[in-house]
Amino acid sequence: MSHAQQQSHHGMDTVVLTDLADGLIADLANHPAGRVARTILTGSVMRAAVIALREGASMREHGSPAAATLYVIRGQVTVRAGEREWTLSAGELIPIPPQRHGLEAHADSAVLLTVALR
């Protein structure tokens, strides 16, 4: 991470999510699958990652963790779970539904995924 993306604050590293999101979105051209991710926190009980998706790219339906949230940093995405869907724009957060779900980007987008590991 560059200095603009990570700073020390009271002895802990802080991440400037908008800077990291912009950097990952800019890097999408180097990723043929149309997505790239950076883990920003890994612990024994929680993980957090920023995921960038090119416009039109998606993450196929997959299982749901015990608890998780999705926060849109940049762009617009749709979360689909069964017959339900939620379209989210920058600044919006949703708890991940407890059933299988997928994600589609309607613009070059970056999201923060937080997952409880137990």
N, C-alpha and C positions, 0 to 999 in steps of 0.2 A: 504494500500500500504506500502511496505517496504521502508526503507530509500533509498535504491538503486533505487527505482522506482519513488519516489517523493522527490523533494528537493525545498527549498525556494530560490527564485532568485528575488532580489529587491522587497521583500514583496509579491511576487506572487508564487504560487506553480507551479513547472515545472514537467513534466512527461518525463521520459526516455523511449521512445516508445519501443526500442529494449528490454529493461529489462522487461517491462510490457508484451510485446508479448511473450518473452521466458517463463515467469511465467505462462501465460494463456495456452500456448501450453503444458507445463509440466503438467498442471492441467486437460487437456482434458481426461485423463484416468478416472477421477472421474465423467465424464458427458456422460451418455449412448447415448445421442442424437448426440454426436460428435461435439458439439460447446459450447462455453462459451463466455460471453461478460462482459466488464467492462465499465461503463460510466465514462468518464474522465472530461467532461464539460457539464453542463446543465445551460442554460441561457434563457432569454426571446426570443432571436432571433436565437440561435444556440445550437446544441447539438453535442457532439463528443463521439464516443465509439470505443474501440478496441474489435474486434471480432476474436476469434480463432476458426478455423475449423480443424477437423481431416481430414487426407487424405481420399478422397472419400465422405466426408460429403458435404451437400449442404443446401442452403436456398432456399426454393421453391419460385416460381414466386410470386411477391408482387408488390403493387403499388409504384409509385415513388413520392418522396416529390417534392416541388417546385424547390429546388436546393440542390444538394448534391455531394460530391466527395468520391471516394474510393481510398485509398493509401495502397499499399501492403508493410507491414513491413517485413514479413518473408514468404517464401514459394512461391506458384504459384496458382493462381485462374483464373477461367473463369467467366466473366459476360455475361449473355445471355439476349437479349431483342428482342423478335420477331424472325426474321430470322438472326439477327446479333449477333456476339459474339466477345469478346475481351479477349485474354489470357494475363494476367499480371504477372510479376515477382516482387520480392522484389525491392523496389525503384521506382516503377512505380505508377502513379496516373491517374485516369480517372474521368471525370464528369459522374455522374450516368445518364443514358439515361432517357428521360422524360416519357417513357412508362413502362409498367409492365416489371419486370426483375427478374432474379434469379442469384445465385452465387454458384459455385462449386469449391472445393479445390482439387488440383492435388497432393498436399503434405501437411503435417501438416503446416498450414498457419495462419498468423494473419494479419488483415487489420484494418486500421483506417477509420472509416466512419464519415464524417462530414455532418450535415444536417441543412439547413436553416429552421427555424420554421415558418417564415412568410415572 
